[in-house]
């Protein structure tokens, strides 16, 4: 249970004067509270991602501390665009007129005054501002998936902008292939120069700087070596680059300014088992907030004092796990069938007996040196990340700790289409949904089976979002490979996925169709998309499958799961289908996360025979509704349409006697 509780401390930051550390922590009711000075917070409504913004003043005693809602209009997605921390102003984006575009407002945290500074009827929510909270650039997508960045025209009114073309001047064009690596980062302290990550003529990208308005005269500051730039540490005042981080298997830190070389070396040496991340700095540059990220222990936070060259321990994000034996997440490479090199991670159960490297030769000896050669082939869960333009990192994972504690090895593959390893790997995924992206997963399994690490007959596939799609692909396109599958909020039909995307995604629609390989708007495109859609191959499912969805999911609608379950039922194929009426794109509420864990754990136990903790329906008072039960195909569920007529309190009262799934994990 402790693995799926919220971390004790999150969103840790430091005040500009270095005297106050702020963080989020749960109160006795499980509700996150802000422990810091004046700060803004956000919350959506049961997973619909229409985020609302709130303001509270922590300098007041909590009993007298009212919460001020910044945006009260329902159905609006709010964004915090910028806050320079120097005054009481913050820039907020609200799609309060057209759901596709966010207007920009200036909000005063002290007076609650808010006025619009940008009437936006054209640009998606990639709005670049300088250190004075002045809008400087916007971005627009072209029909071919390329991007164009535009700057505010010289004669435009900065305090009352609109989308009219005379207010904008072309700044930089970015090809479809380079867009994943070409990103504005931040301005220098005087707002005269701007840092960019550039992808042109480079696979891994470069950090460059140029005078604002003159992108052709860029100066190269750093060229990535092994992986894309994963993080940049700037001086808190003069905004010069101090250090750069790349992450291949684990983070590598490159110091760009020798004045902090001794500091960074001290932090690296302090905890060799973890990787230091400078989260924040005081304005006098003396006090640093530092976290340590590790694959087999929760994140730890320290204050580092430069003048004394010492640290002060603050807290651990999950203190209840300190001292427990947790699995390691080890990075390795293998070649896909077409020769492309793929990075992946493998986590073995902590109690696994390993073979000594000196008893092996070749590739098996190499794996043994990394601690990845078990004495006996393992049960395996292939855990597929979402996105798919995301990546897996070597860091503590509740999911990995949970699965490995139950006796399963966990494989996480950064397949083509993932980010972090260069634009060539990312772009190699374009049009390869259900094909080479899936083959990369299969090749990873084959590699481990060939080395004796994994038992081929005991392999499950599991994932959320794109990972859920990959699960359905595995169960339909390659049904003999996986003994069972866990699909969480995964799309089953790429045509209907494109038809139901959130309106604020329309500004990136062409990139999405390029990624999928076709557009739904043409006859050929729809045929192509159907050929990559598991829905149309549902009759091929032959092994156990569980499908889980949140009713309020704005990205992948519940209908994606409904239609796939319907197709299975039409073909007489059993399936377990669970719906959470108060969740969205993944489970976020602790009682629902725990319930899902218990359900999935029981499912994997029935399939792969791993360890299982006793679990009963309703154990965690979750809101889950069992819509289909593979063990009882004639089960007649309470229709979800009926549930929607109840508010949350009424739903709990009315549903206490029904099948409420109660124990699980969370996908991003």
C-alpha positions as CSV (number, residue, x, y, z in Angstrom):
1,X,0.0,0.0,0.0
2,X,2.8,2.4,0.8
3,X,4.1,2.3,-2.8
4,X,0.9,3.9,-4.0
5,X,0.4,6.6,-1.4
6,X,1.2,10.1,-2.6
7,X,4.8,11.1,-1.8
8,X,5.0,13.0,1.5
9,X,6.7,15.9,-0.1
10,X,6.4,17.2,-3.7
11,X,6.9,20.4,-5.7
12,X,9.8,21.4,-3.5
13,X,11.2,24.9,-4.1
14,X,13.2,27.6,-2.3
15,X,12.3,31.3,-1.8
16,X,14.5,33.9,-3.6
17,X,16.0,35.0,-0.3
18,X,17.0,31.4,0.5
19,X,15.3,31.5,3.9
20,X,12.1,29.5,3.1
21,X,11.6,26.0,1.6
22,X,8.2,25.4,0.2
23,X,6.5,22.1,-0.7
24,X,3.2,20.3,-1.1
25,X,2.2,17.8,1.5
26,X,-1.1,16.0,2.3
27,X,-3.2,16.9,5.3
28,X,-5.1,14.4,7.4
29,X,-7.8,14.1,4.7
30,X,-5.3,13.3,2.0
31,X,-5.6,16.7,0.4
32,X,-2.5,18.4,-0.8
33,X,-1.7,21.6,1.1
34,X,1.0,24.2,0.3
35,X,3.6,24.8,2.9
36,X,5.4,28.0,1.8
37,X,4.7,31.7,1.3
38,X,2.2,33.0,-1.2
39,X,1.9,30.6,-4.0
40,X,-0.6,29.6,-6.7
41,X,-2.0,26.1,-7.0
42,X,-4.0,24.2,-9.6
43,X,-6.6,21.4,-9.7
44,X,-8.8,19.9,-12.4
45,X,-12.2,18.3,-11.9
46,X,-12.0,14.5,-11.6
47,X,-9.4,14.1,-14.3
48,X,-11.0,16.3,-17.1
49,X,-7.8,18.4,-17.3
50,X,-9.8,21.6,-17.3
51,X,-7.4,22.9,-14.7
52,X,-8.5,25.6,-12.2
53,X,-6.1,28.0,-10.5
54,X,-6.2,28.9,-6.9
55,X,-4.3,31.4,-4.7
56,X,-3.6,31.1,-1.1
57,X,-1.5,33.1,1.3
58,X,0.5,30.8,3.6
59,X,1.8,33.7,5.7
60,X,-1.7,33.7,7.3
61,X,-2.7,31.2,10.0
62,X,-4.4,28.3,8.2
63,X,-7.7,28.8,10.1
64,X,-7.9,32.3,8.6
65,X,-6.5,31.4,5.2
66,X,-9.1,31.7,2.5
67,X,-8.6,30.1,-0.9
68,X,-9.1,32.4,-3.9
69,X,-10.2,30.9,-7.1
70,X,-8.5,32.7,-10.0
71,X,-10.7,31.3,-12.8
72,X,-14.2,30.4,-11.9
73,X,-15.6,29.7,-15.4
74,X,-16.3,26.0,-15.8
75,X,-14.9,24.0,-18.8
76,X,-11.8,26.2,-19.0
77,X,-8.2,24.9,-19.0
78,X,-5.9,27.3,-17.1
79,X,-2.2,27.5,-17.6
80,X,0.5,29.3,-15.6
81,X,2.6,30.8,-18.4
82,X,5.2,32.7,-16.4
83,X,6.1,34.1,-13.0
84,X,9.3,36.0,-12.6
85,X,9.3,35.8,-8.7
86,X,10.4,39.4,-8.5
87,X,7.0,41.0,-8.1
88,X,3.3,40.1,-7.5
89,X,2.4,39.6,-11.2
90,X,1.9,36.3,-12.9
91,X,0.8,35.5,-16.5
92,X,-2.1,33.1,-16.9
93,X,-3.5,31.4,-20.0
94,X,-7.3,30.7,-20.2
95,X,-9.1,29.2,-23.2
96,X,-12.2,31.0,-22.1
97,X,-13.4,32.1,-25.5
98,X,-12.2,29.4,-28.0
99,X,-11.2,26.1,-26.4
100,X,-8.4,25.8,-29.1
101,X,-6.6,28.9,-28.0
102,X,-5.5,30.5,-24.7
103,X,-5.9,34.2,-24.0
104,X,-3.2,35.6,-21.8
105,X,-4.0,37.6,-18.6
106,X,-1.9,39.4,-16.1
107,X,-2.9,38.5,-12.6
108,X,-1.8,40.4,-9.5
109,X,-1.3,38.0,-6.5
110,X,-1.7,40.9,-4.0
111,X,-4.8,42.6,-5.3
112,X,-6.4,39.8,-7.4
113,X,-6.7,42.3,-10.3
114,X,-6.7,40.6,-13.7
115,X,-6.7,42.0,-17.2
116,X,-6.1,40.5,-20.6
117,X,-2.9,41.4,-22.4
118,X,-3.2,39.1,-25.4
119,X,-6.4,38.3,-27.2
120,X,-5.4,35.0,-28.9
121,X,-7.5,33.6,-31.8
122,X,-4.7,31.9,-33.7
123,X,-1.8,30.4,-31.8
124,X,-1.5,27.3,-29.6
125,X,-0.3,27.6,-26.1
126,X,3.4,27.9,-26.8
127,X,3.9,31.5,-25.7
128,X,7.4,32.7,-24.9
129,X,7.9,35.6,-22.5
130,X,11.0,37.3,-21.2
131,X,12.1,38.0,-17.6
132,X,9.8,41.0,-17.3
133,X,6.8,39.0,-18.2
134,X,6.6,40.6,-21.7
135,X,5.3,38.4,-24.5
136,X,8.1,38.1,-27.1
137,X,7.2,35.1,-29.3
138,X,4.5,32.7,-30.3
139,X,4.6,29.5,-32.4
140,X,2.4,28.2,-35.2
141,X,2.2,24.9,-37.0
142,X,2.2,24.6,-40.8
143,X,0.3,22.0,-42.8
144,X,3.4,19.8,-43.2
145,X,4.1,19.6,-39.5
146,X,6.9,22.2,-39.6
147,X,6.8,25.1,-37.1
148,X,7.2,28.9,-37.5
149,X,8.1,31.1,-34.6
150,X,7.0,34.7,-34.8
151,X,8.1,37.6,-32.7
152,X,6.0,40.6,-31.7
153,X,6.2,43.3,-34.4
154,X,8.0,46.5,-33.5
155,X,4.9,48.6,-33.7
156,X,2.6,46.3,-31.8
157,X,1.1,47.2,-28.5
158,X,2.7,44.8,-26.0
159,X,0.1,45.5,-23.3
160,X,-2.9,44.8,-25.6
161,X,-1.9,42.3,-28.2
162,X,-4.1,40.4,-30.6
163,X,-3.5,37.7,-33.3
164,X,-3.7,40.1,-36.3
165,X,-0.9,39.4,-38.8
166,X,0.4,43.0,-38.6
167,X,1.4,42.3,-35.0
168,X,3.7,39.5,-35.8
169,X,7.0,39.1,-37.7
170,X,8.5,35.8,-38.8
171,X,11.4,34.8,-36.5
172,X,12.4,31.2,-37.3
173,X,11.2,28.3,-39.4
174,X,11.7,24.8,-38.0
175,X,11.5,21.6,-40.2
176,X,9.2,18.8,-39.1
177,X,12.3,16.7,-38.5
178,X,13.9,19.3,-36.2
179,X,10.9,20.4,-34.2
180,X,11.6,17.9,-31.4
181,X,15.0,19.4,-30.8
182,X,14.5,23.1,-31.7
183,X,13.1,24.9,-28.6
184,X,13.5,28.4,-27.1
185,X,14.7,28.0,-23.5
186,X,15.1,31.4,-21.7
187,X,16.3,34.9,-22.1
188,X,19.5,36.4,-20.6
189,X,19.1,38.7,-17.6
190,X,18.9,41.8,-19.8
191,X,16.4,40.2,-22.2
192,X,18.6,41.1,-25.1
193,X,19.7,37.5,-25.9
194,X,17.9,34.2,-25.9
195,X,19.0,30.6,-25.4
196,X,17.8,27.9,-27.7
197,X,18.2,24.2,-28.2
198,X,18.9,23.8,-31.9
199,X,18.4,20.6,-33.9
200,X,19.4,21.6,-37.4
201,X,22.4,19.6,-38.7
202,X,22.7,17.7,-35.5
203,X,21.1,14.4,-34.2
204,X,21.4,15.2,-30.5
205,X,21.1,18.9,-30.7
206,X,23.1,21.9,-29.5
207,X,22.7,24.7,-26.9
208,X,23.1,28.1,-28.7
209,X,22.6,31.7,-27.9
210,X,21.9,34.7,-30.1
211,X,20.8,38.3,-30.0
212,X,17.0,38.4,-30.0
213,X,15.9,38.8,-33.5
214,X,19.0,37.4,-35.1
215,X,18.7,33.6,-35.0
216,X,21.1,33.2,-38.0
217,X,23.9,34.6,-35.9
218,X,23.8,31.9,-33.2
219,X,26.8,31.1,-31.1
220,X,27.2,27.4,-30.2
221,X,27.7,27.0,-26.4
222,X,27.4,23.2,-26.1
223,X,27.0,20.2,-28.4
224,X,25.3,17.1,-26.9
225,X,27.6,14.1,-26.7
226,X,25.7,10.9,-25.8
227,X,22.1,11.9,-25.4
228,X,19.9,15.0,-25.8
229,X,20.3,17.8,-23.4
230,X,18.2,16.8,-20.4
231,X,18.6,19.8,-18.2
232,X,20.4,23.2,-17.9
233,X,21.4,24.9,-14.7
234,X,21.4,28.7,-14.9
235,X,22.7,31.3,-12.6
236,X,19.7,32.7,-10.7
237,X,20.6,36.4,-11.4
238,X,22.8,36.8,-14.5
239,X,21.2,33.8,-16.3
240,X,24.6,32.4,-17.5
241,X,24.9,28.7,-18.0
242,X,26.4,26.8,-15.1
243,X,26.0,23.1,-16.0
244,X,24.3,20.9,-18.5
245,X,22.9,17.4,-18.0
246,X,22.6,14.6,-20.5
247,X,20.8,11.4,-19.7
248,X,21.5,8.2,-21.5
249,X,21.4,5.3,-19.0
250,X,21.9,7.7,-16.1
251,X,22.6,11.5,-15.8
252,X,26.0,12.9,-16.8
253,X,26.7,16.4,-15.6
254,X,29.0,18.7,-17.7
255,X,30.1,21.9,-15.9
256,X,30.1,24.9,-18.2
257,X,31.3,27.5,-15.6
258,X,34.5,26.7,-13.6
259,X,33.3,28.8,-10.7
260,X,30.9,26.0,-9.8
261,X,33.1,23.1,-10.6
262,X,34.1,22.5,-7.0
263,X,30.4,22.8,-5.9
264,X,29.2,20.3,-8.4
265,X,32.0,17.9,-7.6
266,X,31.1,18.1,-3.9
267,X,27.5,17.3,-4.7
268,X,28.4,14.4,-6.9
269,X,30.7,12.9,-4.3
270,X,28.2,13.4,-1.5
271,X,25.9,10.6,-2.6
272,X,27.4,8.3,-5.3
273,X,24.3,6.2,-5.3
274,X,22.2,9.1,-6.6
275,X,22.4,11.9,-9.1
276,X,22.2,15.5,-7.9
277,X,19.7,17.9,-9.4
278,X,19.9,21.6,-8.6
279,X,16.2,22.4,-8.3
280,X,16.5,26.0,-7.2
281,X,18.9,28.7,-5.9
282,X,18.6,31.8,-3.7
283,X,19.2,35.1,-5.4
284,X,22.5,35.6,-3.6
285,X,23.6,32.3,-5.2
286,X,24.7,30.9,-1.8
287,X,21.8,28.5,-0.9
288,X,20.9,25.7,-3.3
289,X,18.0,23.3,-3.2
290,X,19.3,20.0,-4.3
291,X,17.5,16.7,-4.9
292,X,19.1,13.3,-5.3
293,X,17.5,11.0,-7.9
294,X,18.1,7.3,-7.6
295,X,16.6,4.2,-9.3
296,X,16.3,2.2,-6.1
297,X,15.5,4.8,-3.4
298,X,13.0,7.7,-3.1
299,X,14.1,11.2,-3.9
300,X,16.0,13.0,-1.1
301,X,16.2,16.8,-0.6
302,X,19.1,18.9,0.8
303,X,20.1,22.5,1.2
304,X,23.6,23.2,0.0
305,X,25.5,26.2,1.4
306,X,28.2,27.3,-1.0
307,X,30.1,29.5,1.5
308,X,30.4,26.6,4.0
309,X,30.6,23.7,1.5
310,X,28.2,21.7,3.5
311,X,24.6,20.4,3.1
312,X,21.6,20.3,5.4
313,X,19.3,17.3,5.0
314,X,15.6,18.3,4.6
315,X,13.5,15.2,3.9
316,X,12.8,12.2,1.8
317,X,9.8,12.2,-0.6
318,X,8.7,8.8,0.7
319,X,10.2,8.3,4.2
320,X,8.2,5.1,4.7
321,X,10.4,3.4,2.1
322,X,13.7,4.4,3.6
323,X,15.8,1.3,4.4
324,X,13.7,-1.1,2.4
325,X,15.3,-3.3,-0.2
326,X,14.1,-2.0,-3.6
327,X,14.9,-3.1,-7.2
328,X,17.6,-1.5,-9.3
329,X,16.8,-0.1,-12.7
330,X,19.8,-1.0,-15.0
331,X,20.2,0.5,-18.5
332,X,21.4,-1.5,-21.4
333,X,21.3,-1.5,-25.3
334,X,20.3,-3.9,-28.0
335,X,19.9,-3.8,-31.7
336,X,16.5,-3.9,-33.3
337,X,15.9,-6.2,-36.3
338,X,16.7,-3.3,-38.7
339,X,19.9,-2.4,-36.9
340,X,18.7,0.6,-35.0
341,X,20.2,0.7,-31.5
342,X,17.6,0.8,-28.7
343,X,18.1,1.8,-25.1
344,X,16.2,0.0,-22.4
345,X,16.0,-0.6,-18.7
346,X,15.6,-3.9,-16.8
347,X,14.6,-4.2,-13.2
348,X,15.0,-7.6,-11.5
349,X,13.3,-8.6,-8.2
350,X,15.6,-7.7,-5.3
351,X,15.9,-11.3,-4.2
352,X,17.0,-12.6,-7.6
353,X,20.0,-14.9,-7.5
354,X,22.6,-13.7,-10.0
355,X,25.3,-15.6,-11.9
356,X,28.9,-14.4,-11.5
357,X,30.4,-12.8,-14.7
358,X,33.5,-15.0,-14.6
359,X,31.2,-18.1,-15.2
360,X,29.9,-16.7,-18.5
361,X,31.2,-15.5,-21.8
362,X,30.2,-13.0,-24.5
363,X,26.9,-11.1,-24.2
364,X,25.8,-13.1,-21.1
365,X,29.0,-12.1,-19.3
366,X,28.4,-8.5,-20.2
367,X,24.9,-8.6,-18.7
368,X,26.2,-10.4,-15.6
369,X,28.7,-7.5,-15.1
370,X,25.7,-5.2,-15.0
371,X,23.8,-7.4,-12.5
372,X,21.3,-8.6,-15.1
373,X,22.1,-12.3,-15.4
374,X,19.7,-14.3,-13.1
375,X,20.4,-17.9,-12.2
376,X,16.9,-18.8,-13.7
377,X,14.8,-17.2,-16.4
378,X,12.4,-14.6,-15.0
379,X,8.7,-13.8,-15.3
380,X,8.6,-10.5,-17.2
381,X,6.3,-7.5,-17.5
382,X,7.0,-5.3,-20.5
383,X,6.0,-1.8,-19.2
384,X,5.5,0.5,-22.1
385,X,5.7,4.3,-21.6
386,X,3.1,6.7,-22.8
387,X,3.6,9.7,-25.2
388,X,4.9,8.2,-27.3
389,X,7.2,11.2,-27.4
390,X,8.4,10.6,-23.9
391,X,11.1,8.4,-22.4
392,X,11.8,6.2,-19.4
393,X,14.5,7.4,-17.0
394,X,16.5,5.6,-14.3
395,X,14.7,6.9,-11.3
396,X,12.6,5.5,-8.5
397,X,9.4,4.0,-9.8
398,X,6.5,2.9,-7.6
399,X,5.4,0.6,-10.4
400,X,8.8,-1.1,-10.7
401,X,9.1,-1.4,-6.9
402,X,5.7,-3.0,-6.8
403,X,6.0,-5.4,-9.7
404,X,9.5,-6.6,-8.7
405,X,8.4,-7.1,-5.1
406,X,5.8,-9.5,-6.6
407,X,8.5,-11.5,-8.4
408,X,8.3,-10.0,-11.9
409,X,11.2,-8.6,-13.9
410,X,10.3,-5.3,-15.6
411,X,11.5,-4.3,-19.1
412,X,11.1,-0.6,-20.1
413,X,12.1,0.1,-23.7
414,X,12.8,3.5,-25.2
415,X,11.6,2.4,-28.6
416,X,11.8,4.4,-31.8
417,X,9.5,7.4,-31.5
418,X,10.7,8.1,-27.9
419,X,12.6,11.3,-27.1
420,X,16.0,11.9,-25.4
421,X,18.2,9.9,-27.7
422,X,18.3,12.1,-30.8
423,X,15.9,13.2,-33.5
424,X,16.8,10.2,-35.7
425,X,15.3,7.8,-33.1
426,X,12.3,10.0,-32.6
427,X,11.6,10.5,-36.2
428,X,12.1,6.8,-37.0
429,X,8.8,6.3,-35.2
430,X,6.8,8.4,-37.6
431,X,4.2,6.2,-39.2
432,X,5.4,3.1,-37.3
433,X,2.6,2.8,-34.7
434,X,1.7,-0.9,-34.6
435,X,4.8,-1.8,-36.7
436,X,8.4,-1.0,-36.0
437,X,7.6,0.7,-32.7
438,X,6.0,-2.5,-31.6
439,X,8.8,-4.6,-33.1
440,X,11.3,-2.8,-30.9
441,X,9.4,-4.2,-27.9
442,X,9.4,-7.7,-29.4
443,X,13.2,-7.5,-30.2
444,X,13.9,-6.5,-26.6
445,X,12.0,-9.5,-25.3
446,X,13.8,-11.7,-27.8
447,X,17.1,-10.4,-26.7
448,X,16.5,-11.2,-23.1
449,X,15.1,-14.6,-23.9
450,X,18.1,-15.4,-26.0
451,X,20.4,-14.6,-23.1
452,X,18.5,-16.7,-20.7
453,X,17.2,-13.8,-18.6
454,X,13.5,-14.2,-19.4
455,X,11.1,-17.1,-19.7
456,X,9.4,-16.7,-23.1
457,X,6.2,-18.3,-21.9
458,X,5.8,-15.9,-19.0
459,X,5.8,-12.4,-20.6
460,X,3.0,-9.9,-20.0
461,X,2.6,-6.4,-21.5
462,X,1.2,-3.4,-19.7
463,X,1.0,0.3,-20.2
464,X,-1.0,3.5,-20.2
465,X,-2.0,5.9,-23.0
466,X,0.3,5.0,-25.9
467,X,1.5,2.1,-23.6
468,X,-2.2,1.0,-23.5
469,X,-2.3,1.1,-27.3
470,X,0.9,-1.0,-27.4
471,X,-0.7,-3.5,-25.1
472,X,-3.7,-3.9,-27.4
473,X,-1.3,-4.2,-30.4
474,X,0.5,-6.9,-28.6
475,X,-2.7,-8.8,-27.8
476,X,-4.0,-8.5,-31.3
477,X,-1.1,-8.2,-33.8
478,X,1.2,-10.6,-32.0
479,X,-1.2,-12.7,-29.7
480,X,1.3,-15.6,-29.2
481,X,4.0,-13.4,-27.7
482,X,2.3,-12.1,-24.5
483,X,0.6,-14.4,-22.0
484,X,-1.6,-11.5,-20.9
485,X,-2.1,-7.7,-21.2
486,X,-3.0,-4.7,-19.0
487,X,-4.4,-1.7,-21.1
488,X,-4.8,1.5,-19.2
489,X,-6.5,4.4,-21.1
490,X,-5.2,3.2,-24.4
491,X,-6.7,4.1,-27.8
492,X,-8.0,1.2,-29.9
493,X,-9.0,3.1,-33.0
494,X,-6.6,5.7,-34.5
495,X,-9.4,7.1,-36.6
496,X,-11.7,7.9,-33.7
497,X,-8.6,9.0,-31.6
498,X,-8.0,11.8,-34.2
499,X,-11.7,12.6,-34.2
500,X,-11.9,13.2,-30.5
501,X,-8.6,14.9,-29.5
502,X,-9.0,17.9,-27.1
503,X,-9.6,21.2,-28.9
504,X,-6.4,22.7,-27.5
505,X,-4.4,20.0,-29.3
506,X,-5.6,21.2,-32.7
507,X,-2.5,23.5,-32.9
508,X,-0.4,20.3,-33.1
509,X,-2.7,18.3,-35.3
510,X,-0.3,18.0,-38.2
511,X,2.5,16.7,-36.0
512,X,0.1,14.1,-34.6
513,X,-0.9,12.9,-38.1
514,X,2.7,12.7,-39.1
515,X,3.4,10.7,-36.0
516,X,0.5,8.3,-36.8
517,X,1.4,8.1,-40.5
518,X,-1.9,9.3,-42.0
519,X,-4.8,11.7,-41.7
520,X,-8.4,10.7,-41.1
521,X,-9.6,13.3,-43.6
522,X,-8.8,11.1,-46.7
523,X,-10.1,7.7,-47.7
524,X,-6.5,6.4,-48.0
525,X,-5.7,7.8,-44.6
526,X,-8.6,6.2,-42.9
527,X,-7.8,2.9,-44.4
528,X,-4.2,3.2,-43.3
529,X,-5.1,4.2,-39.8
530,X,-7.6,1.3,-39.5
531,X,-4.8,-1.1,-40.5
532,X,-2.9,0.0,-37.4
533,X,-5.9,0.0,-35.1
534,X,-6.3,-3.0,-32.7
535,X,-10.1,-2.5,-32.8
536,X,-10.3,-4.1,-36.3
537,X,-8.3,-7.1,-35.1
538,X,-10.1,-7.7,-31.8
539,X,-11.0,-11.2,-32.9
540,X,-7.4,-12.2,-32.7
541,X,-7.2,-11.8,-28.9
542,X,-6.5,-15.2,-27.4
543,X,-5.0,-14.5,-24.0
544,X,-6.3,-12.7,-20.8
545,X,-6.8,-9.0,-21.1
546,X,-7.9,-6.3,-18.6
547,X,-8.9,-2.8,-19.8
548,X,-9.0,0.2,-17.4
549,X,-10.3,3.7,-18.2
550,X,-11.2,7.0,-16.6
551,X,-14.6,8.3,-17.7
552,X,-13.4,11.9,-17.8
553,X,-10.3,11.3,-20.0
554,X,-10.0,14.2,-22.4
555,X,-7.1,12.8,-24.4
556,X,-8.2,9.2,-25.1
557,X,-12.0,9.1,-24.7
558,X,-13.6,6.2,-22.8
559,X,-15.3,5.3,-26.1
560,X,-11.9,3.9,-27.2
561,X,-12.2,1.2,-24.6
562,X,-15.9,0.8,-24.9
563,X,-15.7,0.0,-28.6
564,X,-12.9,-2.5,-28.1
565,X,-14.7,-4.3,-25.3
566,X,-17.8,-4.3,-27.5
567,X,-15.8,-6.0,-30.4
568,X,-14.5,-8.6,-28.0
569,X,-18.0,-9.4,-26.7
570,X,-19.3,-9.6,-30.3
571,X,-16.6,-12.3,-30.9
572,X,-17.3,-14.1,-27.7
573,X,-13.9,-13.2,-26.2
574,X,-13.9,-12.7,-22.4
575,X,-12.4,-9.5,-21.0
576,X,-12.3,-7.7,-17.7
577,X,-13.2,-4.0,-18.1
578,X,-13.1,-1.5,-15.3
579,X,-14.2,2.1,-15.4
580,X,-13.5,4.9,-12.9
581,X,-16.2,7.6,-13.2
582,X,-14.2,10.2,-11.3
583,X,-10.8,9.8,-13.1
584,X,-9.3,10.9,-16.4
585,X,-6.2,10.0,-18.3
586,X,-4.9,7.7,-15.7
587,X,-5.7,7.2,-12.0
588,X,-4.7,10.0,-9.7
589,X,-6.8,9.5,-6.5
590,X,-5.0,7.4,-3.9
591,X,-8.0,5.1,-3.2
592,X,-8.4,4.4,-6.9
593,X,-4.7,3.9,-7.5
594,X,-4.7,1.3,-4.7
595,X,-7.8,-0.4,-6.0
596,X,-6.3,-0.6,-9.5
597,X,-3.1,-2.1,-8.1
598,X,-5.0,-4.8,-6.3
599,X,-7.0,-5.6,-9.3
600,X,-3.9,-5.8,-11.7
601,X,-1.9,-7.7,-9.1
602,X,-4.6,-10.4,-8.9
603,X,-4.8,-10.4,-12.7
604,X,-1.0,-10.9,-13.1
605,X,-1.1,-13.6,-10.4
606,X,-3.7,-15.6,-12.3
607,X,-1.7,-15.2,-15.5
608,X,2.0,-15.4,-14.5
609,X,1.6,-16.8,-10.9
610,X,3.6,-14.1,-9.2
611,X,3.2,-13.2,-5.5
612,X,-0.1,-11.6,-4.6
613,X,-1.4,-9.7,-1.5
614,X,-4.8,-10.6,-0.3
615,X,-7.3,-8.4,-2.0
616,X,-11.1,-8.1,-1.9
617,X,-13.5,-6.0,-3.9
618,X,-14.3,-2.7,-2.3
619,X,-11.2,-3.0,0.0
620,X,-10.1,0.6,-0.6
621,X,-13.6,2.2,-1.3
622,X,-12.6,3.1,-4.8
623,X,-15.1,4.4,-7.3
624,X,-14.3,1.7,-9.9
625,X,-17.2,0.0,-11.7
626,X,-16.8,-3.5,-13.2
627,X,-18.3,-3.2,-16.7
628,X,-17.2,-6.7,-17.8
629,X,-15.8,-9.7,-15.9
630,X,-13.8,-12.3,-17.8
631,X,-14.5,-14.8,-15.1
632,X,-18.2,-14.2,-15.4
633,X,-19.1,-13.3,-19.0
634,X,-22.8,-13.1,-18.2
635,X,-22.2,-10.4,-15.6
636,X,-24.6,-7.5,-16.2
637,X,-23.0,-4.3,-15.0
638,X,-24.7,-1.1,-13.9
639,X,-24.6,1.1,-17.0
640,X,-22.2,4.0,-16.7
641,X,-24.8,6.3,-18.2
642,X,-26.7,5.8,-15.0
643,X,-23.7,6.6,-12.8
644,X,-23.2,9.9,-14.4
645,X,-26.6,11.1,-13.1
646,X,-25.2,11.0,-9.5
647,X,-22.8,13.4,-7.9
648,X,-19.8,11.8,-6.2
649,X,-21.4,11.6,-2.7
650,X,-24.6,10.1,-4.1
651,X,-22.6,7.7,-6.3
652,X,-20.8,6.3,-3.2
653,X,-24.1,5.9,-1.3
654,X,-25.9,4.3,-4.2
655,X,-23.0,2.0,-5.2
656,X,-21.9,0.6,-1.9
657,X,-23.6,-2.8,-2.6
658,X,-22.2,-3.2,-6.1
659,X,-18.9,-4.5,-7.5
660,X,-16.5,-1.7,-6.4
661,X,-13.0,-2.6,-7.3
662,X,-10.7,-1.9,-4.6
663,X,-5.6,-1.9,-4.9
664,X,-2.4,0.1,-8.0
665,X,-0.4,2.3,-10.2
666,X,-0.2,5.6,-12.0
667,X,0.8,6.3,-15.6
668,X,1.8,9.8,-16.8
